[in-house]
Amino acid sequence: MSRKPPRNLSVKGALVCVILLAMPVRSLVTPHLSRHSQTSSLPANTQVRAALDWIGSNISWVNEQQARLTAIPAPPFQETERAAAVKPLLAEAGLSVDVDKTGNVIGELRGANEKEIIIVAAHLDTVFPAGTDVKVHREGTRMSAPGISDNGAGLAALLALARAVHSAHLRPQRTILFVADVGEEGEGNLRGMRALVEAYRARLKAVVVLDGSGTDHVTTRALASRRLEALVTGPGGHSWSDFGMPNPINALVRGSVRFINTKVPATPRTTFNIGQIEGGTSVNSVPHEARLKLDIRSESEEELVRLDSALRECIAAGVRDEMESARDRSKGKLEWKVELLGSRPGGELKPDSPLLAALRAADEFVGNQSRLERSSTDANIPLSLGIDAIAIGAGGNGGGAHSLQEWYDSAGRELGLKRALLTVLGISGIAAEKSR
């Protein structure tokens, strides 16, 4: 049975917290240090308690930042305006802030050990195209708007953690980078996280991704996926005078019908989704091109390869069928191709990972239970390279992700933020407070 923590942590609770936090970072203590020296980190008790208390006292501020950032459009590849709003907020948390060439906003909290880095990340972008109404509607603790949970909740949590640490004057053992990154959704192909891992890989020890709401899960297994585009082209013409010539949309439809009848296994779990179909210039024109975009995911790389091949075979068959049924082939033929738009690699966190131990300790302390889960997130990139990484929700509850009806309820947010903070401190470690 889960227990709920009191609103204000007791001194005894703070001591337990520090003991839990010390467990996963013992490797940071050099062999020549005595047990007394290790115990010298206990003054951090007061700082940890202060950081947790800041969260409890500033939930309204966190909610306001979430609403404010969500109302700034951040379509795929157009995150600049939202990034510009996040940058000063991270700077106000005492961080050294910069924007890299990819567009990631990076706030650095220098640790005692600058040779080892922990990244805490929340993605800036949404799945919604430019022009989408992202006005936030509020009713009590509930907020509604496209992107309010994914990833308005994660961005607000990123700011909250940075503020809590700053308010408590905490100095981590390992350097922490608080990052609002680009390109997590859709065709962004995780470009922001790819750039971060490439830049810091030699020093990168762990990545904590804040994505969406909730506290009931922790993503430790990366779900592999591919995004593909099928394109069919032809000469095009007039709907009346050129009737009977090969039609790219017809060919694409014929191929699509074949593909959606492809069987996929329940185990390993495998899915596909035709997310976009485009083509044509007017209702009375034979189109000169048609295209579709497809998302395929599987727990098995072999299944991804099989679906990729199946799509190519089906599109080729659709073009062939359309050419054979055309009344007039003298006006040109159809061409087709399938291109890879993006690929997310798979990976898995080791069961004995210090990062997972830190998360479990945080769960225990706040009285939370969470299950291990497989998903497709920014954590895919570090996990695929053997770097410890998890993705967790930022507390509260949400629903309708990737839809215009998306919503978020901040009830329970405090527990989620404390869980995230303790996880980050658990893997970063806390440097001994300097005497004054």
N, C-alpha and C positions, 0 to 999 in steps of 0.2 A: 504494500500500500504506500503510495507516495505521500510525503509530508509536505506541507506548505511552509515556507520560511516566514518568520516574523518580518514586519516591514523594516524595522531597524535591527541590524545585526548586533548581537551582544559581543562583548570583548572575547568571551569564550569562543563564540562562533568565528570571530576573526582569526583567532589562533588556529582553529581547525582549518580554516581556509588556507592559511599560509603553509601549514603542514601538507595539505593536499597539493598546493601549487608547487611545493619544493620537490615532490616525488618525481615528476617527469623530467626535471632539469638537473639532476644530480651530475650528469656528465659535464655540466658547465663548471663544476668545481675542480680546480686543478689538484693533483695528488698531494702537493706539499701543504695544502691548507689543513688546519686542525679542525676538529669537531667544533671547537669554540668559534672558529672563524665562520664555519657554516651557519652556526646559530646566530651569528651577528646579523643575518638578514631578517631576523624577527622584528626589528623596528618597523619593517614594511607592513606589519599588521595594521597599524594606524592608517597608513596610506591606502591599503586595499579597502579598508572599511570606509574611508572617505570617498573613494571612487564609487563604491557600491551605493553609498548614501546619496552621492550626486545624482546617480541614475534615478533613485526613488523620488528625488525632489524635483526632477526636471522632465518628467514625462510629457507635460504640456508643451515644453520647448521642442522636444523631439517630434511630437505630432505636427507642430507648426512647420518645422523644416521639411517634413515629409510632404505636406500639402503644398508648400511653396515650390519644392523641386519638381514634384509631379506635374505641376501646372506649366512647367517649362518644357516645350516639345523637345524630344530627343529621338527622332526617327533614325533608322539605320544609316550610319555614315554621316549623321548630322547631329552629333552630340556636343558641338562646340559651345552653344549657349548655356546648356545645363552645366557643362564643365566649368565655364566662367563663373557660375553662381556657386559652385562647390569650392573652388579654389580659395576665396577669402575666408570661408567658413572653416576650412582646415587650418589656414594661417592663424585665425583667431584662437585656435586650440594650441598655439605655441609651436606648431610644426614648421619646419623648413619646407616650403612648398614649391614645386616646379611642375611644368607640363612637358612631357616628353614628345618626341617627334610623331608618335602614333596618336597622341591626343589624351593619354592617360594623365590624370591629376595625381601627383605623388607627394604625400606629406611625410616627411621623415622625422621620427623620434629616435634620436641617436642613443644607442645603448652603451653599456660599459664595454661590451665586446662588439666592435664595429666590423669584425670579420665574418659575423654570422647575422643573417637577416631573416625576419619573419614578415610575410606579406599578409595584410588584412585587406580584402578587396570587395568592392560592390560595383556592379556594372551600371554605367550611366544610361545605356541605350534601351529603347523599347522596341516592340515588334511593329508599332503602329506607324503608318506612312505620314508624310507631311500633310498638314491640313486636318488631321484628326483633332476633334474637340477634346482637349485634356483638362477642361475645367473641373475642379474638385468640388463635389457636393458632400456636405457634412450633415449628419444627423446623429447627435449624441457622440458615442465613441466610434461610430462607423463613418468611413469616408469612401466615396465612389468616384472612380475616374479610370480611364485606360492607363495602365502602368502604375496604379497606386500601390499595389502590392509587389509586383515584379517590374521595376525593382525599387520603387519608392521606399518600401520598408527597409531594404538593404542599405540604401544610401543614407537614410536617416540614422540607422544603427551605426554605420561607419562614423558619422559625425558625433554620435553620442559617445561611442567608445573613446574617440580622440579627446573629447571634452572631459570625460570622466577621469581619464589618466592625467590630463593636464591640471585639472582642478585639485587633484590629490598630490601633485608634484611627484608622481611616480617616475622612476627611471628604470627602464628594463635592462636586463642583462644583455640580451640580444637586441640589436637595432630593429625597430618596427617601422614598416612602411605602410601607411594608411593610404589606400589607392582607390580612386574612382576611375574605373577602366572602361574602355570603349570596346565595341564590337563583339559583345557576348551573344547577341541575338542573331538568328537567321544567317544571312550571307556575310555577316561580320566575321564569321569563321574564327571566333576567339582571338582576333588579331591583337587586342589589347593585352590579354594574358600571355600570348605568345611572345610579344615584345618584352614584357616584364621578365619572363623566365629566361629569355635569351640574354637580357642585360645583367641579371643578377644571379644566374645559375650557379656560378662558382661559390657564392656565399649563401645561397638560399637554402634554408633548413626546413621551412614549412610554409604552407599557404592556408589561410582560413578565408573561405568565400562566404560572404553574407548575401543570400539570395532568397528573396521572398519572405513569407511569414512563417509562423509556427515554431514549435520546439519539439515536435514529436518524432523527428527524424534527423539523421546525419548521413549525408552522402559520402560513402567511402569507396564506391566502385563507379568508375566512369563508363557511361554508356556510349559505345562507339556509334557514329552516324556518318552519313554522307548526304550532301545536297547536290542534286543533279538537275540539269536543264536539257530538255529535248527540243530541238529546233528543226522545223520542216519549212523549206522554201520552194517557191515556184515562180512562174512568170506573172501570174495575176492577170486580171481582165475584168470585163463587164459581165454582170450577172445574166444579161439577156443574150447579147451577141456572142459571148464566149462560153455559154453554157455547155457543159460536157468536158471542159478542159480539167486537168488534174488540180485538185483543190487542197492546199496544205492543211486547212482546218479539218477537212474530211479525213485526211490521212492520219492526223494527230488523234482524232476521235477514234478511228478504227484501231490504232495502236494502243490507245489508252484503255479501251474496252478489253482488249486482250490482256493488258498488264494487270488490271484490277481483279482479274480472275486468277492471278498467280496465287498458289497456295503458300502460306507461311506457317511455320511450326509454332505451337504454343510454348514449347521448350526446345531450344533456347528461345526466349521471347523475342519476336521479330515483328516490326511494324513498317508500314509505308503510308504516305499521305501525299496526294496530289494537291498542292496548296495554291497554285496559281496557273491559270490558262489565259493566254493573251494571243491576239491575232486579228488581222483585218483592219480596214480603214473605214468601211461603210457597209450598210446592209445590202446595198445593190452592187457590191464589187466582189469579184473572186479574189481572195486575199493573196498577197505575194509571200506571206510568211505566217507561221503560227508556232507558238512555243508553250511549253508547260514546265513548271518547276516542281520537283519532287523531293520529299524527305524520306530517307530510309534509315531505320535504326534496328540494331540487334545486339544481343548479348554475345553473338558469335560473328567473328570476322568472316567466316566461310559463308554465312547467310547474307552478309552485306555484298560479298562478291557475286553470289548467286542472283540476288535481286538486281544488281547493277547490270549483269549480263542479260537477265530476263527483260529489263527495260529496253536495252539496245535491240534485242531480238524482236520485241513487240513493235517498236517504232519502225524497224525495217520492214516487218510484215505489213504494218498499216500502210506504209508508202507503196509497197508492192501491190497490195489489194486495190488501193486507190488508182494506181497507174493502169492496172488490168481492167478496171471498170470504167475508165475514162472513155468518152465517146470520141474525143478528138485529142490525140497525142502529138499532133504535128506542131502545136503551139508551145511546146516545151515539156520538160519533165521535172519531177520533184527531186530535191536533194534533202538529206537529213544528216544530223549529227547529235550526239549526246556528249555534253561537257560536264566535268566535275566543278561545281561552284564552291564546294568546301568539304572538308573532311575532319571529323573530330575523333581523335584516337581514344582507345579504351585504356584502362589501367585499374589498379586496385591497391588500396592501402593495406599494409601488413597488419595482422591482428595485434602484434606486439608493439605497434607504433607509439612513440611517446606522445604524439599529437592526439591519438585516440584515447590514451590514458588521461591526458589533460581534459579532454571533453567529458569522459566518464566521471572524472573527479568533480568537474563543474556541475554535471547533472546531479550527482549525489548531493552536493552541497545545497543546491537550490530546490531539491526535492522533485526532480524531473526524471521521466523515463523516456528514452528515445530508441528507435529501431535503426538498424543499418539499412541503407537504401542504395540502389543503383539509379543514376540519373545523368543527364547531359548538362554540364555546367562549366564554368571557368576552371574548375578543379581538374577537368580532363587533361589539360596540358601538363601540369606538374606531375599528376599521377602516371601519365604515360611515360614519363622520364624517370620514374622511381623516386620522385620528391614527395615527401609527406604532404598530403592535402586533404581537406574536407570541405564540404559545402553545408551550411546550416541555415535554418530560418532565423529571422531576427525577432521572433516573438509576435504576440498577437495572433490574429486569425485573418485569413483572406480567402478569396475565391474568384472564379471567373477569369483566371489568368489568360492573357492573350485575347481577351474579348472586350467589347465596348462596355460590358456590364461588370467589369472588374471591381472588386471591393476589398476593403481592409477594415478590421475592427481592432482598435488598440488595446482592448481589454486583455490583460495578460502580457502586455509588452514588457513590463518591468522584469519579469522572470527571464524572458528571452534575452534581454540586453545584459543582465547579470551573468547569465550562462555564457554568452559570447565573450564578455570581458574576462571572466575567470579562465575560459579556454585559452584566450590569447596570452594572458599573463602566465598561465600554466606552462605554455610552450616557450615563451620568451624568457621567463625567469625574471626575478626582481633584483636589481643591484642594491647593495647595502647603502642605506642613506648616509650621506656624508655628515660628519659631525660639524656643528656650527660654533 
